[in-house]
Amino acid sequence: MTTTAPTATGLLERPHATLAFETAGGPGPLAVHAHGSLSSRAHERRAGLFDWTPLTATHRLARYDARGHGHSTGRPVPADYGYPALAADLLALCDHLSPDRPVTGIGASMGSATVLWAALARPERFDRLVLAVPAVAWAAREPRRAGLRAAAALVERRGTATLRAAAKIGGPPAVLTEAPQYATEFDAAEHLVPAILRAAAEADLPAPERLRDLPHPALVLAWPTDPVHPAGTARTLAAHLPDARLHTAGTLADIRNWGRLVADFLAAPTA
C-alpha cells in the first residue's frame, strides 16, 4: 500500500493490548483505516494494491495495526479478537485522534467488519464509511467456520509455516494474479494466530436488517473471483445500507484506483 510518508507515529494503550498507529497527510478531516485479519500496515504496503495518495492530499489518514497484528501487542485469548473488542479499539483510536469531530471509517476485510460494528455501537463517531472486500458472511460463512478452527489447531501443532505453504499453493484470487508484490502473509505473532483464527471462526458481519440503522453515506468496494471475499457479500451490504454505492473492480488497475474513488467519494457533497 502506498501513502505519503508518515507525519506522526504513536501508541495507544488498550485493555490487554497496545495499538501501534501512524498518521499521514495534511490537516484535513481524519480518516481511519483498519486492515484485514492476519495482515498489518506493513503487509498492506508490501502488497502494493492500494494507493492512498489521493486521500492524503485532502485528509489526515490514520492507519493502525489491530491488536495482536504487526507492531501491536495482544494476548492469546480468542475473545480479544472478536468484533466487539476490535470495534472498541477502533473507537478508542478515533476518540484519541479526533475527540471533537466525526471521522471516516475505512476498512478492508476484517477491517470492514470492524468499521461496521463500531458504527453500530457509536454512529455519531463517523461521517462516512468505506467498506472494502467484506468477507464471506451470514449463511454463506457457515462452511468456513470449521476450516478456521482446524487451521487454529494446525498452527498449534505445526506453526504458521503450514498456513503459508497452503496459501502459496492456493494462490491469490484471479483478479490479483498480475500483482507481482502480492502474497498472502501472516503478520501476527505465531503464539497469537490460533486465538485470532478461532475468533474469526465465531465472527460475522452484523445481520443485514441491522444495517438499516446506519445513516452514513457508504462506499462498498468489491473484487471478483475471491470466495473468501465474495462480491455477493458486498452486494448485500450495499442493498441494505440506507445510503450506499457499490463499486466492483474488474481489473488490478481498477483496484489500484480505489484510492482515487475513495477521495472522490469523500469530496462529494452529502444529500
N, C-alpha and C positions, 0 to 999 in steps of 0.2 A: 504494500500500500504506500502511495506517495503522498506526502504532505509537505508543507513548509517546515523549516527547522523548528523544533520545539522552542517556545519562548519561556516556558517555566515547567518545572517538574515538582512533584510533591508526593507526600504520603498521607493517607487518611486512616486513622485508627478506627477499627470496627470491632464488634464483638467477635473474638476468636480469629481475627484476620487483620492484616494491614494491606490497604489497597495502594498500589503504585499508579500514579497518573501523570499526564503531561497535558499542557495546553499549547496551542499554536494559533497563529493568525492575528488579526487585528483586534481593535477594541469594540467590535460589534457585538450583537447578541450571542449568547452561548448556545452551542450545540454539543451534546454529549453522546459519544459513540460507544456502544457495547459490542464486543466481539462474540464469536461463536464458541461452542464447547471445545475444550482442549486446545484452543488457539490462544492468541495473545496479540498485543500491539506489534511485537517484533515479527511474529509469524505472518501477520497480515501484510506487513511491509515486504517481507521476503516473497510472499505470493505475488505481489505486484498486480492485483486485479483491479483495485480501485485507485483513483486519483482524486484526492480531496482538495487539490489546489484551488479549483473554482469556489469551493465553500470557504476556505480560509481567507480568501480575498475579501469576504464580507462579514464573516463570523469568527468568533473565537471558538475553536474546536477543542474539546477535551476528549482524550482517549485514555482508557484505563485498562489494567489487567484485572479481570474478575478474580475474586478470591480463589486461591489455590492455583492460579494460572500465571505464567510469565514471572514477573518480579513481585507479585502479590503473594502473601502468605495465606495459609489456611491450616485446617486440621482434618484428619481422615474420618469425618462424620458426614454421612450422606445428607442429613437434613440441612447442613450448612450450604449445600449446593442446590437445594430446591429453589423454585422460582420465588417464593416469598422472601427468602434470605437474599437472593440476588437482586430482587427488586428493591429491598430495603437498602442494600448497598448503593444502588444507583441513586435512589432518592437522597441518601446522605451526601453523596458527592454533589448532586445538584444543589442541595442546601449549602454545602461548603463553598462552592464556586460561584453561585448566583442566588444568594439568600433572598433577594428582593424582587427578582424578575423571573418569569417562567422561561423554560429552556426548550429547545428542540431535542427530542429523544430520537436517536438513530441507533438501530440495532441490526445485526446480521445473525441469522440462525438462532442460537440460544439468546443472543442479544436482542433479537426481535421480541422473543417471548418475555425477556426481562423488561423491556420497554412497555409492552402491553400490560403486564401485571403491575408495574409501577404506576402507569397512567390510570388504571382502575383504582388503585389504592389512594392516589392523590392526584386527581385530574388537574387541579389548579397549578401543579408544578410544571406543566407542559403547555406549549402553544401549538406545536405541530409534531407529527410522528412520521418517521421514515422506517419502514419495516422491510428489510432485505432478506431474501431467500428464507422465509419462515420454514421451519422443519415440519416434517410429516406430523399430523395431529389428529386428535379425536379418534374415531373408529379405525381409521387407517393406520394409526400408531400402534395399535394393539400387537400386531405381529412383531414389531421391532423391540418391544419391551424384553422379551425373553432373550433376544440376541444381546442386548446391552447387559443384562445380568450375567449371561455366560461370558461376555468379554471381561467383565469385572473379575470373575473368578479366574479366568485365564491369566490376567495380568498378575493376580496374586500368586499364581503358581509359576509363571514363566517370565514375567516382566513385560514392559511395553514393546519390546522388540518384536514380539509376535504380532501385535496390532499393526506395527509399522509395515511388517512384511505382508500382512494380509491387505493393507491399504495399497501397497505398491502393486500387488498382483491385480487387484480390482481396478486400479487406475482412477483418474478423475472422471467426472461427467463429460460426455462428448463435447459439450459446448466449451469446456476448458482444456481440451487436449492440445490446443495450439498455444497454450500459455507455458513457455519453457521454464519459468520460475516456480510454477505452481506444484506443490507437493503436499500431501496430507502429512501433517506433523502432529505431535502431541506435546504441546508446550506447557506441561504441568509436571510437578514433581511426581516421580513414579509411585511413591507411597500414597499419594492423594488420588491417583487415577481411578482405583476401584470405587472410592466413595463418589467421585464425580459421575462415573458411569451408572452407578446404582441410583443416584439422584435423577439422572436423565431417564432411567427406566420408569420412574414413577411420575415424571413430569408431563405436562401437556399445556397447550395453549388454553386461554380462557374459553369457556363454552361460547359458541357463536352468538347466542342470544344476549350474552353479557356485553358483547362488543357494541351493541346499540347504545350503551350508556356513555360511550366515549365521544365527546363533541369535537375533538380536534380534527382539523384537516390532516389527512394521512396520505402518504405516497407508499405504495406497496410495490416492491421490486422483485421480480422472479426471473429464473432462467430455466430452460427446458432440460430434459434428459437426465434428471437427478432424482432418483427415488427417495433419497433422504430429505431432499428439499423440493417436493413436487410442486409444480405450478398450480395444482388443484388446491393446495392449502392457501396459496396466495389469492387465488380467485375467491375462495370462501371468505377470507378476511376482507377483501375489498367489497364483496357483496353485502357484508353485514355491518361494516363500519359506516356510520351515517354520512361521512364526507370524505370518501376515499377515491383515489385514482390508481389504476393498476398499469404497470409497465412490465412487459415480458421481453427480455433480451433474446435476440435471435443469434447473435454472434459474440465473439470475445470482444470485438471493437465496441459493440453496444454496451457490454458490461463495463468496459473501461470508460465509457461516457457517463456512467451513473453519477459521478461527482458533479458534472455539469447539470444533469437532470435535477439533482437534489438542490443545487444552488438556485436554479430557476424556480423550483417549487417553493423554496423559502422566500424568494423575491416577489412571488405573485401575491397580489392583494387577497385578503380573505373576504368571504362573502359578507 
